[in-house]
């Protein structure tokens, strides 16, 4: 797992810009989801999922399966996306 600050730093390296992560207060989630393309009034399920993760009620992964850590960094993903956009 990586932190939001780690991801922001890696994105900043690729863009050669200062990128900072910041928390969106709960009251602003619906508007933020709408900015990501979720239709107005339809962000409830996404909000519930984030609440469950933040509260520790839900985790990523599946019970009784082996955890395998990924080897691709966020920086590598951002760099590949940037290169693809240039092509």
HTML snippet that shows the backbone in 3Dmol.js (N, CA, C, O; Angstrom):
<script src="https://3Dmol.org/build/3Dmol-min.js"></script>
<div id="view" style="width:600px;height:400px;position:relative"></div>
<script>
const pdb = `
ATOM      1  N   UNK A   1       0.843  -1.181   0.000  1.00  0.00           N
ATOM      2  CA  UNK A   1       0.000   0.000   0.000  1.00  0.00           C
ATOM      3  C   UNK A   1       0.891   1.248   0.000  1.00  0.00           C
ATOM      4  O   UNK A   1       1.970   1.269   0.592  1.00  0.00           O
ATOM      5  N   UNK A   2       0.415   2.250  -0.663  1.00  0.00           N
ATOM      6  CA  UNK A   2       1.118   3.531  -0.700  1.00  0.00           C
ATOM      7  C   UNK A   2       0.176   4.612  -0.181  1.00  0.00           C
ATOM      8  O   UNK A   2      -1.045   4.455  -0.208  1.00  0.00           O
ATOM      9  N   UNK A   3       0.747   5.683   0.280  1.00  0.00           N
ATOM     10  CA  UNK A   3      -0.072   6.783   0.790  1.00  0.00           C
ATOM     11  C   UNK A   3      -0.452   7.725  -0.346  1.00  0.00           C
ATOM     12  O   UNK A   3       0.144   7.702  -1.422  1.00  0.00           O
ATOM     13  N   UNK A   4      -1.442   8.539  -0.083  1.00  0.00           N
ATOM     14  CA  UNK A   4      -1.843   9.552  -1.065  1.00  0.00           C
ATOM     15  C   UNK A   4      -0.682  10.508  -1.336  1.00  0.00           C
ATOM     16  O   UNK A   4      -0.493  10.960  -2.465  1.00  0.00           O
ATOM     17  N   UNK A   5       0.089  10.811  -0.299  1.00  0.00           N
ATOM     18  CA  UNK A   5       1.251  11.687  -0.492  1.00  0.00           C
ATOM     19  C   UNK A   5       2.289  11.032  -1.398  1.00  0.00           C
ATOM     20  O   UNK A   5       2.916  11.713  -2.210  1.00  0.00           O
ATOM     21  N   UNK A   6       2.480   9.698  -1.266  1.00  0.00           N
ATOM     22  CA  UNK A   6       3.414   8.981  -2.148  1.00  0.00           C
ATOM     23  C   UNK A   6       2.966   9.086  -3.601  1.00  0.00           C
ATOM     24  O   UNK A   6       3.769   9.381  -4.487  1.00  0.00           O
ATOM     25  N   UNK A   7       1.685   8.843  -3.839  1.00  0.00           N
ATOM     26  CA  UNK A   7       1.155   8.894  -5.201  1.00  0.00           C
ATOM     27  C   UNK A   7       1.269  10.306  -5.766  1.00  0.00           C
ATOM     28  O   UNK A   7       1.664  10.483  -6.918  1.00  0.00           O
ATOM     29  N   UNK A   8       0.931  11.302  -4.969  1.00  0.00           N
ATOM     30  CA  UNK A   8       1.032  12.691  -5.427  1.00  0.00           C
ATOM     31  C   UNK A   8       2.474  13.035  -5.773  1.00  0.00           C
ATOM     32  O   UNK A   8       2.733  13.701  -6.776  1.00  0.00           O
ATOM     33  N   UNK A   9       3.407  12.587  -4.952  1.00  0.00           N
ATOM     34  CA  UNK A   9       4.818  12.854  -5.213  1.00  0.00           C
ATOM     35  C   UNK A   9       5.285  12.209  -6.509  1.00  0.00           C
ATOM     36  O   UNK A   9       6.027  12.821  -7.277  1.00  0.00           O
ATOM     37  N   UNK A  10       4.856  10.978  -6.757  1.00  0.00           N
ATOM     38  CA  UNK A  10       5.254  10.289  -7.977  1.00  0.00           C
ATOM     39  C   UNK A  10       4.628  10.939  -9.215  1.00  0.00           C
ATOM     40  O   UNK A  10       5.278  11.037 -10.256  1.00  0.00           O
ATOM     41  N   UNK A  11       3.381  11.380  -9.108  1.00  0.00           N
ATOM     42  CA  UNK A  11       2.748  12.095 -10.210  1.00  0.00           C
ATOM     43  C   UNK A  11       3.502  13.393 -10.473  1.00  0.00           C
ATOM     44  O   UNK A  11       3.741  13.756 -11.624  1.00  0.00           O
ATOM     45  N   UNK A  12       3.873  14.084  -9.411  1.00  0.00           N
ATOM     46  CA  UNK A  12       4.633  15.327  -9.552  1.00  0.00           C
ATOM     47  C   UNK A  12       5.966  15.124 -10.245  1.00  0.00           C
ATOM     48  O   UNK A  12       6.395  15.969 -11.031  1.00  0.00           O
ATOM     49  N   UNK A  13       6.635  13.989  -9.956  1.00  0.00           N
ATOM     50  CA  UNK A  13       7.903  13.681 -10.616  1.00  0.00           C
ATOM     51  C   UNK A  13       7.703  13.554 -12.127  1.00  0.00           C
ATOM     52  O   UNK A  13       8.486  14.088 -12.913  1.00  0.00           O
ATOM     53  N   UNK A  14       6.660  12.851 -12.518  1.00  0.00           N
ATOM     54  CA  UNK A  14       6.400  12.624 -13.949  1.00  0.00           C
ATOM     55  C   UNK A  14       6.011  13.933 -14.645  1.00  0.00           C
ATOM     56  O   UNK A  14       6.455  14.203 -15.761  1.00  0.00           O
ATOM     57  N   UNK A  15       5.193  14.731 -13.991  1.00  0.00           N
ATOM     58  CA  UNK A  15       4.720  15.984 -14.596  1.00  0.00           C
ATOM     59  C   UNK A  15       5.711  17.131 -14.425  1.00  0.00           C
ATOM     60  O   UNK A  15       5.571  18.195 -15.029  1.00  0.00           O
ATOM     61  N   UNK A  16       6.723  16.883 -13.577  1.00  0.00           N
ATOM     62  CA  UNK A  16       7.689  17.932 -13.253  1.00  0.00           C
ATOM     63  C   UNK A  16       6.987  19.163 -12.679  1.00  0.00           C
ATOM     64  O   UNK A  16       7.283  20.307 -13.022  1.00  0.00           O
ATOM     65  N   UNK A  17       6.030  18.860 -11.775  1.00  0.00           N
ATOM     66  CA  UNK A  17       5.241  19.907 -11.118  1.00  0.00           C
ATOM     67  C   UNK A  17       5.090  19.529  -9.656  1.00  0.00           C
ATOM     68  O   UNK A  17       5.296  18.375  -9.280  1.00  0.00           O
ATOM     69  N   UNK A  18       4.734  20.490  -8.844  1.00  0.00           N
ATOM     70  CA  UNK A  18       4.466  20.238  -7.434  1.00  0.00           C
ATOM     71  C   UNK A  18       3.023  19.751  -7.305  1.00  0.00           C
ATOM     72  O   UNK A  18       2.089  20.509  -7.567  1.00  0.00           O
ATOM     73  N   UNK A  19       2.837  18.506  -6.908  1.00  0.00           N
ATOM     74  CA  UNK A  19       1.501  17.928  -6.749  1.00  0.00           C
ATOM     75  C   UNK A  19       1.317  17.553  -5.289  1.00  0.00           C
ATOM     76  O   UNK A  19       2.171  16.881  -4.711  1.00  0.00           O
ATOM     77  N   UNK A  20       0.227  17.973  -4.694  1.00  0.00           N
ATOM     78  CA  UNK A  20      -0.065  17.691  -3.289  1.00  0.00           C
ATOM     79  C   UNK A  20      -1.397  16.955  -3.172  1.00  0.00           C
ATOM     80  O   UNK A  20      -2.368  17.292  -3.849  1.00  0.00           O
ATOM     81  N   UNK A  21      -1.426  15.959  -2.311  1.00  0.00           N
ATOM     82  CA  UNK A  21      -2.672  15.256  -2.002  1.00  0.00           C
ATOM     83  C   UNK A  21      -3.402  16.052  -0.916  1.00  0.00           C
ATOM     84  O   UNK A  21      -2.768  16.695  -0.079  1.00  0.00           O
ATOM     85  N   UNK A  22      -4.723  16.005  -0.935  1.00  0.00           N
ATOM     86  CA  UNK A  22      -5.501  16.652   0.125  1.00  0.00           C
ATOM     87  C   UNK A  22      -6.794  15.880   0.338  1.00  0.00           C
ATOM     88  O   UNK A  22      -7.335  15.268  -0.583  1.00  0.00           O
ATOM     89  N   UNK A  23      -7.265  15.924   1.554  1.00  0.00           N
ATOM     90  CA  UNK A  23      -8.507  15.236   1.899  1.00  0.00           C
ATOM     91  C   UNK A  23      -9.702  16.119   1.531  1.00  0.00           C
ATOM     92  O   UNK A  23      -9.662  17.338   1.702  1.00  0.00           O
ATOM     93  N   UNK A  24     -10.743  15.499   1.034  1.00  0.00           N
ATOM     94  CA  UNK A  24     -11.992  16.206   0.761  1.00  0.00           C
ATOM     95  C   UNK A  24     -12.921  15.932   1.940  1.00  0.00           C
ATOM     96  O   UNK A  24     -13.202  14.771   2.238  1.00  0.00           O
ATOM     97  N   UNK A  25     -13.404  16.971   2.615  1.00  0.00           N
ATOM     98  CA  UNK A  25     -14.317  16.751   3.740  1.00  0.00           C
ATOM     99  C   UNK A  25     -15.551  15.961   3.286  1.00  0.00           C
ATOM    100  O   UNK A  25     -15.987  16.082   2.141  1.00  0.00           O
ATOM    101  N   UNK A  26     -16.100  15.163   4.181  1.00  0.00           N
ATOM    102  CA  UNK A  26     -17.245  14.306   3.864  1.00  0.00           C
ATOM    103  C   UNK A  26     -18.365  15.085   3.183  1.00  0.00           C
ATOM    104  O   UNK A  26     -18.999  14.574   2.260  1.00  0.00           O
ATOM    105  N   UNK A  27     -18.612  16.290   3.616  1.00  0.00           N
ATOM    106  CA  UNK A  27     -19.697  17.093   3.036  1.00  0.00           C
ATOM    107  C   UNK A  27     -19.453  17.417   1.564  1.00  0.00           C
ATOM    108  O   UNK A  27     -20.396  17.771   0.856  1.00  0.00           O
ATOM    109  N   UNK A  28     -18.221  17.306   1.089  1.00  0.00           N
ATOM    110  CA  UNK A  28     -17.911  17.625  -0.292  1.00  0.00           C
ATOM    111  C   UNK A  28     -17.790  16.423  -1.213  1.00  0.00           C
ATOM    112  O   UNK A  28     -17.500  16.579  -2.399  1.00  0.00           O
ATOM    113  N   UNK A  29     -18.010  15.219  -0.681  1.00  0.00           N
ATOM    114  CA  UNK A  29     -17.834  14.019  -1.497  1.00  0.00           C
ATOM    115  C   UNK A  29     -18.760  13.979  -2.706  1.00  0.00           C
ATOM    116  O   UNK A  29     -18.303  13.692  -3.813  1.00  0.00           O
ATOM    117  N   UNK A  30     -20.045  14.258  -2.525  1.00  0.00           N
ATOM    118  CA  UNK A  30     -20.997  14.163  -3.638  1.00  0.00           C
ATOM    119  C   UNK A  30     -20.557  15.070  -4.784  1.00  0.00           C
ATOM    120  O   UNK A  30     -20.551  14.651  -5.941  1.00  0.00           O
ATOM    121  N   UNK A  31     -20.193  16.300  -4.470  1.00  0.00           N
ATOM    122  CA  UNK A  31     -19.758  17.235  -5.507  1.00  0.00           C
ATOM    123  C   UNK A  31     -18.480  16.735  -6.187  1.00  0.00           C
ATOM    124  O   UNK A  31     -18.343  16.846  -7.405  1.00  0.00           O
ATOM    125  N   UNK A  32     -17.552  16.188  -5.409  1.00  0.00           N
ATOM    126  CA  UNK A  32     -16.311  15.669  -5.996  1.00  0.00           C
ATOM    127  C   UNK A  32     -16.610  14.510  -6.940  1.00  0.00           C
ATOM    128  O   UNK A  32     -16.059  14.453  -8.040  1.00  0.00           O
ATOM    129  N   UNK A  33     -17.475  13.588  -6.526  1.00  0.00           N
ATOM    130  CA  UNK A  33     -17.827  12.466  -7.393  1.00  0.00           C
ATOM    131  C   UNK A  33     -18.494  12.953  -8.678  1.00  0.00           C
ATOM    132  O   UNK A  33     -18.273  12.388  -9.749  1.00  0.00           O
ATOM    133  N   UNK A  34     -19.304  13.996  -8.572  1.00  0.00           N
ATOM    134  CA  UNK A  34     -19.945  14.556  -9.760  1.00  0.00           C
ATOM    135  C   UNK A  34     -18.884  15.115 -10.714  1.00  0.00           C
ATOM    136  O   UNK A  34     -19.014  14.996 -11.932  1.00  0.00           O
ATOM    137  N   UNK A  35     -17.841  15.724 -10.155  1.00  0.00           N
ATOM    138  CA  UNK A  35     -16.762  16.243 -10.992  1.00  0.00           C
ATOM    139  C   UNK A  35     -16.009  15.111 -11.684  1.00  0.00           C
ATOM    140  O   UNK A  35     -15.404  15.320 -12.735  1.00  0.00           O
ATOM    141  N   UNK A  36     -16.043  13.912 -11.100  1.00  0.00           N
ATOM    142  CA  UNK A  36     -15.405  12.737 -11.709  1.00  0.00           C
ATOM    143  C   UNK A  36     -16.313  12.080 -12.737  1.00  0.00           C
ATOM    144  O   UNK A  36     -15.898  11.133 -13.405  1.00  0.00           O
ATOM    145  N   UNK A  37     -17.564  12.572 -12.880  1.00  0.00           N
ATOM    146  CA  UNK A  37     -18.455  12.050 -13.901  1.00  0.00           C
ATOM    147  C   UNK A  37     -19.644  11.261 -13.398  1.00  0.00           C
ATOM    148  O   UNK A  37     -20.465  10.815 -14.199  1.00  0.00           O
ATOM    149  N   UNK A  38     -19.761  11.077 -12.082  1.00  0.00           N
ATOM    150  CA  UNK A  38     -20.943  10.383 -11.561  1.00  0.00           C
ATOM    151  C   UNK A  38     -22.113  11.367 -11.623  1.00  0.00           C
ATOM    152  O   UNK A  38     -21.980  12.496 -11.152  1.00  0.00           O
ATOM    153  N   UNK A  39     -23.258  10.969 -12.191  1.00  0.00           N
ATOM    154  CA  UNK A  39     -24.392  11.896 -12.319  1.00  0.00           C
ATOM    155  C   UNK A  39     -24.868  12.419 -10.959  1.00  0.00           C
ATOM    156  O   UNK A  39     -24.825  11.712  -9.953  1.00  0.00           O
ATOM    157  N   UNK A  40     -25.314  13.656 -10.958  1.00  0.00           N
ATOM    158  CA  UNK A  40     -25.831  14.293  -9.739  1.00  0.00           C
ATOM    159  C   UNK A  40     -26.915  13.415  -9.113  1.00  0.00           C
ATOM    160  O   UNK A  40     -27.821  12.948  -9.803  1.00  0.00           O
ATOM    161  N   UNK A  41     -26.814  13.199  -7.826  1.00  0.00           N
ATOM    162  CA  UNK A  41     -27.784  12.389  -7.101  1.00  0.00           C
ATOM    163  C   UNK A  41     -27.532  10.892  -7.172  1.00  0.00           C
ATOM    164  O   UNK A  41     -28.307  10.109  -6.624  1.00  0.00           O
ATOM    165  N   UNK A  42     -26.459  10.483  -7.841  1.00  0.00           N
ATOM    166  CA  UNK A  42     -26.179   9.051  -8.006  1.00  0.00           C
ATOM    167  C   UNK A  42     -24.891   8.611  -7.311  1.00  0.00           C
ATOM    168  O   UNK A  42     -24.424   7.497  -7.545  1.00  0.00           O
ATOM    169  N   UNK A  43     -24.307   9.455  -6.465  1.00  0.00           N
ATOM    170  CA  UNK A  43     -23.018   9.132  -5.852  1.00  0.00           C
ATOM    171  C   UNK A  43     -23.149   8.340  -4.551  1.00  0.00           C
ATOM    172  O   UNK A  43     -22.140   7.980  -3.945  1.00  0.00           O
ATOM    173  N   UNK A  44     -24.371   8.068  -4.122  1.00  0.00           N
ATOM    174  CA  UNK A  44     -24.588   7.365  -2.852  1.00  0.00           C
ATOM    175  C   UNK A  44     -23.802   6.074  -2.694  1.00  0.00           C
ATOM    176  O   UNK A  44     -23.137   5.900  -1.673  1.00  0.00           O
ATOM    177  N   UNK A  45     -23.846   5.149  -3.672  1.00  0.00           N
ATOM    178  CA  UNK A  45     -23.091   3.896  -3.514  1.00  0.00           C
ATOM    179  C   UNK A  45     -21.582   4.121  -3.379  1.00  0.00           C
ATOM    180  O   UNK A  45     -20.928   3.442  -2.587  1.00  0.00           O
ATOM    181  N   UNK A  46     -21.028   5.058  -4.138  1.00  0.00           N
ATOM    182  CA  UNK A  46     -19.598   5.345  -4.027  1.00  0.00           C
ATOM    183  C   UNK A  46     -19.281   5.937  -2.658  1.00  0.00           C
ATOM    184  O   UNK A  46     -18.268   5.594  -2.049  1.00  0.00           O
ATOM    185  N   UNK A  47     -20.141   6.818  -2.177  1.00  0.00           N
ATOM    186  CA  UNK A  47     -19.942   7.414  -0.863  1.00  0.00           C
ATOM    187  C   UNK A  47     -19.991   6.341   0.228  1.00  0.00           C
ATOM    188  O   UNK A  47     -19.176   6.352   1.151  1.00  0.00           O
ATOM    189  N   UNK A  48     -20.951   5.415   0.117  1.00  0.00           N
ATOM    190  CA  UNK A  48     -21.062   4.331   1.097  1.00  0.00           C
ATOM    191  C   UNK A  48     -19.823   3.445   1.079  1.00  0.00           C
ATOM    192  O   UNK A  48     -19.354   3.017   2.134  1.00  0.00           O
ATOM    193  N   UNK A  49     -19.286   3.165  -0.111  1.00  0.00           N
ATOM    194  CA  UNK A  49     -18.093   2.337  -0.203  1.00  0.00           C
ATOM    195  C   UNK A  49     -16.912   3.030   0.476  1.00  0.00           C
ATOM    196  O   UNK A  49     -16.177   2.397   1.233  1.00  0.00           O
ATOM    197  N   UNK A  50     -16.726   4.316   0.212  1.00  0.00           N
ATOM    198  CA  UNK A  50     -15.621   5.038   0.835  1.00  0.00           C
ATOM    199  C   UNK A  50     -15.803   5.116   2.344  1.00  0.00           C
ATOM    200  O   UNK A  50     -14.829   5.013   3.090  1.00  0.00           O
ATOM    201  N   UNK A  51     -17.034   5.296   2.802  1.00  0.00           N
ATOM    202  CA  UNK A  51     -17.286   5.303   4.248  1.00  0.00           C
ATOM    203  C   UNK A  51     -16.908   3.959   4.868  1.00  0.00           C
ATOM    204  O   UNK A  51     -16.314   3.916   5.946  1.00  0.00           O
ATOM    205  N   UNK A  52     -17.250   2.866   4.191  1.00  0.00           N
ATOM    206  CA  UNK A  52     -16.942   1.531   4.708  1.00  0.00           C
ATOM    207  C   UNK A  52     -15.440   1.300   4.773  1.00  0.00           C
ATOM    208  O   UNK A  52     -14.940   0.753   5.756  1.00  0.00           O
ATOM    209  N   UNK A  53     -14.721   1.708   3.747  1.00  0.00           N
ATOM    210  CA  UNK A  53     -13.259   1.552   3.755  1.00  0.00           C
ATOM    211  C   UNK A  53     -12.653   2.418   4.858  1.00  0.00           C
ATOM    212  O   UNK A  53     -11.824   1.946   5.636  1.00  0.00           O
ATOM    213  N   UNK A  54     -13.063   3.674   4.923  1.00  0.00           N
ATOM    214  CA  UNK A  54     -12.508   4.590   5.925  1.00  0.00           C
ATOM    215  C   UNK A  54     -12.799   4.137   7.354  1.00  0.00           C
ATOM    216  O   UNK A  54     -11.993   4.376   8.253  1.00  0.00           O
ATOM    217  N   UNK A  55     -13.933   3.493   7.570  1.00  0.00           N
ATOM    218  CA  UNK A  55     -14.313   3.033   8.905  1.00  0.00           C
ATOM    219  C   UNK A  55     -13.683   1.683   9.252  1.00  0.00           C
ATOM    220  O   UNK A  55     -13.781   1.220  10.388  1.00  0.00           O
ATOM    221  N   UNK A  56     -13.031   1.051   8.260  1.00  0.00           N
ATOM    222  CA  UNK A  56     -12.419  -0.244   8.511  1.00  0.00           C
ATOM    223  C   UNK A  56     -13.385  -1.405   8.389  1.00  0.00           C
ATOM    224  O   UNK A  56     -13.040  -2.530   8.751  1.00  0.00           O
ATOM    225  N   UNK A  57     -14.583  -1.161   7.889  1.00  0.00           N
ATOM    226  CA  UNK A  57     -15.586  -2.224   7.733  1.00  0.00           C
ATOM    227  C   UNK A  57     -15.323  -3.047   6.479  1.00  0.00           C
ATOM    228  O   UNK A  57     -15.808  -4.172   6.360  1.00  0.00           O
ATOM    229  N   UNK A  58     -14.576  -2.505   5.566  1.00  0.00           N
ATOM    230  CA  UNK A  58     -14.348  -3.149   4.278  1.00  0.00           C
ATOM    231  C   UNK A  58     -12.871  -3.030   3.949  1.00  0.00           C
ATOM    232  O   UNK A  58     -12.243  -2.015   4.250  1.00  0.00           O
ATOM    233  N   UNK A  59     -12.322  -4.055   3.339  1.00  0.00           N
ATOM    234  CA  UNK A  59     -10.925  -4.030   2.935  1.00  0.00           C
ATOM    235  C   UNK A  59     -10.834  -4.572   1.513  1.00  0.00           C
ATOM    236  O   UNK A  59     -11.764  -5.209   1.018  1.00  0.00           O
ATOM    237  N   UNK A  60      -9.729  -4.316   0.879  1.00  0.00           N
ATOM    238  CA  UNK A  60      -9.524  -4.828  -0.465  1.00  0.00           C
ATOM    239  C   UNK A  60      -8.962  -6.238  -0.381  1.00  0.00           C
ATOM    240  O   UNK A  60      -8.193  -6.547   0.529  1.00  0.00           O
ATOM    241  N   UNK A  61      -9.334  -7.080  -1.309  1.00  0.00           N
ATOM    242  CA  UNK A  61      -8.841  -8.453  -1.321  1.00  0.00           C
ATOM    243  C   UNK A  61      -9.980  -9.425  -1.107  1.00  0.00           C
ATOM    244  O   UNK A  61     -11.132  -9.022  -0.947  1.00  0.00           O
ATOM    245  N   UNK A  62      -9.659 -10.693  -1.103  1.00  0.00           N
ATOM    246  CA  UNK A  62     -10.653 -11.744  -0.914  1.00  0.00           C
ATOM    247  C   UNK A  62     -10.152 -12.712   0.143  1.00  0.00           C
ATOM    248  O   UNK A  62      -8.984 -13.099   0.141  1.00  0.00           O
ATOM    249  N   UNK A  63     -11.038 -13.099   1.040  1.00  0.00           N
ATOM    250  CA  UNK A  63     -10.681 -14.029   2.105  1.00  0.00           C
ATOM    251  C   UNK A  63     -10.165 -15.339   1.523  1.00  0.00           C
ATOM    252  O   UNK A  63     -10.612 -15.777   0.463  1.00  0.00           O
ATOM    253  N   UNK A  64      -9.246 -15.944   2.207  1.00  0.00           N
ATOM    254  CA  UNK A  64      -8.672 -17.248   1.837  1.00  0.00           C
ATOM    255  C   UNK A  64      -7.904 -17.212   0.521  1.00  0.00           C
ATOM    256  O   UNK A  64      -7.774 -18.238  -0.145  1.00  0.00           O
ATOM    257  N   UNK A  65      -7.397 -16.054   0.142  1.00  0.00           N
ATOM    258  CA  UNK A  65      -6.564 -15.963  -1.052  1.00  0.00           C
ATOM    259  C   UNK A  65      -5.206 -15.414  -0.656  1.00  0.00           C
ATOM    260  O   UNK A  65      -5.062 -14.751   0.371  1.00  0.00           O
ATOM    261  N   UNK A  66      -4.230 -15.696  -1.472  1.00  0.00           N
ATOM    262  CA  UNK A  66      -2.874 -15.229  -1.206  1.00  0.00           C
ATOM    263  C   UNK A  66      -2.732 -13.775  -1.646  1.00  0.00           C
ATOM    264  O   UNK A  66      -3.182 -13.393  -2.726  1.00  0.00           O
ATOM    265  N   UNK A  67      -2.106 -12.978  -0.801  1.00  0.00           N
ATOM    266  CA  UNK A  67      -1.838 -11.584  -1.159  1.00  0.00           C
ATOM    267  C   UNK A  67      -0.528 -11.540  -1.939  1.00  0.00           C
ATOM    268  O   UNK A  67       0.496 -12.045  -1.478  1.00  0.00           O
ATOM    269  N   UNK A  68      -0.568 -10.940  -3.112  1.00  0.00           N
ATOM    270  CA  UNK A  68       0.628 -10.778  -3.926  1.00  0.00           C
ATOM    271  C   UNK A  68       0.794  -9.292  -4.188  1.00  0.00           C
ATOM    272  O   UNK A  68      -0.045  -8.668  -4.837  1.00  0.00           O
ATOM    273  N   UNK A  69       1.875  -8.734  -3.682  1.00  0.00           N
ATOM    274  CA  UNK A  69       2.117  -7.307  -3.857  1.00  0.00           C
ATOM    275  C   UNK A  69       2.491  -7.007  -5.294  1.00  0.00           C
ATOM    276  O   UNK A  69       3.248  -7.752  -5.916  1.00  0.00           O
ATOM    277  N   UNK A  70       1.965  -5.925  -5.816  1.00  0.00           N
ATOM    278  CA  UNK A  70       2.298  -5.496  -7.167  1.00  0.00           C
ATOM    279  C   UNK A  70       3.718  -4.958  -7.238  1.00  0.00           C
ATOM    280  O   UNK A  70       4.296  -4.575  -6.221  1.00  0.00           O
ATOM    281  N   UNK A  71       4.265  -4.930  -8.412  1.00  0.00           N
ATOM    282  CA  UNK A  71       5.628  -4.433  -8.587  1.00  0.00           C
ATOM    283  C   UNK A  71       5.688  -3.164  -9.437  1.00  0.00           C
ATOM    284  O   UNK A  71       6.765  -2.598  -9.624  1.00  0.00           O
ATOM    285  N   UNK A  72       4.553  -2.717  -9.947  1.00  0.00           N
ATOM    286  CA  UNK A  72       4.517  -1.510 -10.771  1.00  0.00           C
ATOM    287  C   UNK A  72       4.213  -0.314  -9.886  1.00  0.00           C
ATOM    288  O   UNK A  72       3.195  -0.287  -9.195  1.00  0.00           O
ATOM    289  N   UNK A  73       5.086   0.662  -9.906  1.00  0.00           N
ATOM    290  CA  UNK A  73       4.878   1.852  -9.085  1.00  0.00           C
ATOM    291  C   UNK A  73       3.865   2.783  -9.749  1.00  0.00           C
ATOM    292  O   UNK A  73       3.616   2.702 -10.951  1.00  0.00           O
ATOM    293  N   UNK A  74       3.294   3.658  -8.941  1.00  0.00           N
ATOM    294  CA  UNK A  74       2.391   4.678  -9.485  1.00  0.00           C
ATOM    295  C   UNK A  74       3.149   5.533 -10.501  1.00  0.00           C
ATOM    296  O   UNK A  74       2.597   5.919 -11.532  1.00  0.00           O
ATOM    297  N   UNK A  75       4.409   5.824 -10.204  1.00  0.00           N
ATOM    298  CA  UNK A  75       5.216   6.631 -11.115  1.00  0.00           C
ATOM    299  C   UNK A  75       5.295   5.964 -12.491  1.00  0.00           C
ATOM    300  O   UNK A  75       5.172   6.632 -13.517  1.00  0.00           O
ATOM    301  N   UNK A  76       5.501   4.633 -12.508  1.00  0.00           N
ATOM    302  CA  UNK A  76       5.575   3.914 -13.789  1.00  0.00           C
ATOM    303  C   UNK A  76       4.257   3.995 -14.553  1.00  0.00           C
ATOM    304  O   UNK A  76       4.253   4.127 -15.776  1.00  0.00           O
ATOM    305  N   UNK A  77       3.149   3.915 -13.837  1.00  0.00           N
ATOM    306  CA  UNK A  77       1.828   4.005 -14.477  1.00  0.00           C
ATOM    307  C   UNK A  77       1.621   5.401 -15.054  1.00  0.00           C
ATOM    308  O   UNK A  77       1.171   5.545 -16.191  1.00  0.00           O
ATOM    309  N   UNK A  78       1.948   6.426 -14.274  1.00  0.00           N
ATOM    310  CA  UNK A  78       1.786   7.804 -14.760  1.00  0.00           C
ATOM    311  C   UNK A  78       2.692   8.067 -15.961  1.00  0.00           C
ATOM    312  O   UNK A  78       2.287   8.725 -16.919  1.00  0.00           O
ATOM    313  N   UNK A  79       3.910   7.553 -15.903  1.00  0.00           N
ATOM    314  CA  UNK A  79       4.838   7.750 -17.008  1.00  0.00           C
ATOM    315  C   UNK A  79       4.339   7.064 -18.275  1.00  0.00           C
ATOM    316  O   UNK A  79       4.436   7.632 -19.363  1.00  0.00           O
ATOM    317  N   UNK A  80       3.806   5.845 -18.149  1.00  0.00           N
ATOM    318  CA  UNK A  80       3.277   5.128 -19.306  1.00  0.00           C
ATOM    319  C   UNK A  80       2.067   5.868 -19.889  1.00  0.00           C
ATOM    320  O   UNK A  80       1.915   5.947 -21.108  1.00  0.00           O
ATOM    321  N   UNK A  81       1.213   6.406 -19.020  1.00  0.00           N
ATOM    322  CA  UNK A  81       0.043   7.156 -19.505  1.00  0.00           C
ATOM    323  C   UNK A  81       0.493   8.427 -20.225  1.00  0.00           C
ATOM    324  O   UNK A  81      -0.063   8.799 -21.258  1.00  0.00           O
ATOM    325  N   UNK A  82       1.491   9.075 -19.672  1.00  0.00           N
ATOM    326  CA  UNK A  82       1.992  10.284 -20.322  1.00  0.00           C
ATOM    327  C   UNK A  82       2.584   9.960 -21.690  1.00  0.00           C
ATOM    328  O   UNK A  82       2.357  10.687 -22.657  1.00  0.00           O
ATOM    329  N   UNK A  83       3.338   8.875 -21.767  1.00  0.00           N
ATOM    330  CA  UNK A  83       3.933   8.475 -23.055  1.00  0.00           C
ATOM    331  C   UNK A  83       2.856   8.094 -24.066  1.00  0.00           C
ATOM    332  O   UNK A  83       2.970   8.417 -25.248  1.00  0.00           O
ATOM    333  N   UNK A  84       1.810   7.407 -23.605  1.00  0.00           N
ATOM    334  CA  UNK A  84       0.711   7.019 -24.497  1.00  0.00           C
ATOM    335  C   UNK A  84      -0.026   8.258 -25.013  1.00  0.00           C
ATOM    336  O   UNK A  84      -0.450   8.296 -26.168  1.00  0.00           O
ATOM    337  N   UNK A  85      -0.174   9.262 -24.160  1.00  0.00           N
ATOM    338  CA  UNK A  85      -0.863  10.482 -24.569  1.00  0.00           C
ATOM    339  C   UNK A  85      -0.071  11.248 -25.616  1.00  0.00           C
ATOM    340  O   UNK A  85      -0.641  11.947 -26.453  1.00  0.00           O
ATOM    341  N   UNK A  86       1.240  11.111 -25.560  1.00  0.00           N
ATOM    342  CA  UNK A  86       2.105  11.803 -26.529  1.00  0.00           C
ATOM    343  C   UNK A  86       2.102  11.101 -27.892  1.00  0.00           C
ATOM    344  O   UNK A  86       2.396  11.714 -28.918  1.00  0.00           O
ATOM    345  N   UNK A  87       1.766   9.809 -27.882  1.00  0.00           N
ATOM    346  CA  UNK A  87       1.836   9.018 -29.131  1.00  0.00           C
ATOM    347  C   UNK A  87       0.714   9.349 -30.082  1.00  0.00           C
ATOM    348  O   UNK A  87       0.634   8.773 -31.167  1.00  0.00           O
TER     349      UNK A  87
END
`;
const viewer = $3Dmol.createViewer("view");
viewer.addModel(pdb, "pdb");
viewer.setStyle({}, {cartoon: {color: "spectrum"}});
viewer.zoomTo();
viewer.render();
</script>
